[in-house]
Amino acid sequence: MGKNQGDITYSPSIMGAVRQMLGAEDEDDTKYDDKIKTLSKSEIFDLVLRWEGYINCDYEIKKWVEEIWKVELK
């Protein structure tokens, strides 16, 4: 797990997906929010992709984004 990410906030759809991937009852169940604050952006990205059915694709998708948009993702 990553270090505490402080005041990073995510959209409701991202939070809902991550909450449910961590075992929340539904997208509004906030019992995992403290844990979510400790996750890196890469971990969040991976959980969202898994929620959407894209298993083990995070590295490849990040690479495409970097190559297409010429940005560096950390």
C-alpha positions in Angstrom: 0.0 0.0 0.0 1.1 3.5 -0.6 1.6 6.3 1.9 -1.3 8.5 3.0 -2.2 10.6 0.0 -3.6 13.5 2.1 -6.4 15.5 0.6 -6.6 13.8 -2.8 -10.3 13.4 -3.7 -11.8 11.3 -6.4 -15.1 11.5 -8.2 -18.1 9.7 -6.8 -17.8 7.0 -9.6 -14.2 6.3 -8.8 -14.9 6.2 -5.0 -17.8 3.9 -5.5 -15.8 1.5 -7.6 -12.8 1.4 -5.2 -15.1 1.1 -2.2 -16.8 -1.9 -3.7 -13.5 -3.5 -4.8 -12.4 -3.3 -1.2 -15.5 -5.0 0.1 -18.0 -2.2 0.8 -21.7 -3.0 0.9 -22.4 -0.4 -1.9 -20.8 2.6 -3.5 -21.9 4.9 -0.6 -20.5 2.7 2.2 -17.6 4.8 3.6 -16.0 2.3 6.0 -13.0 1.9 3.6 -12.4 5.6 3.0 -9.5 5.8 5.5 -7.8 2.9 3.7 -8.5 4.5 0.3 -6.6 7.6 1.5 -3.5 5.4 1.9 -3.6 4.0 -1.7 -1.4 5.4 -4.4 -2.9 6.7 -7.7 -1.6 3.5 -9.4 -3.4 1.3 -6.8 -6.6 3.3 -7.3 -6.3 3.0 -11.1 -5.8 -0.7 -10.9 -8.8 -1.2 -8.6 -11.0 0.8 -10.9 -9.9 -1.2 -13.9 -10.5 -4.4 -12.1 -14.0 -3.2 -11.1 -14.7 -2.6 -14.8 -13.4 -6.0 -15.7 -9.9 -5.1 -17.0 -7.8 -7.4 -15.1 -4.0 -6.9 -15.1 -4.2 -4.2 -17.7 -3.1 -1.1 -15.7 0.5 -1.0 -16.9 -0.4 -1.4 -20.6 -3.1 1.3 -20.4 -0.9 3.7 -18.6 1.8 3.2 -21.3 -0.7 3.9 -24.0 -1.8 7.1 -22.3 1.8 8.2 -21.9 2.6 7.5 -25.5 -0.6 9.0 -27.0 -0.9 12.1 -24.9 2.9 12.5 -24.2 2.4 12.7 -20.5 4.2 11.0 -17.7 2.0 9.1 -15.3 3.5 8.4 -11.8 
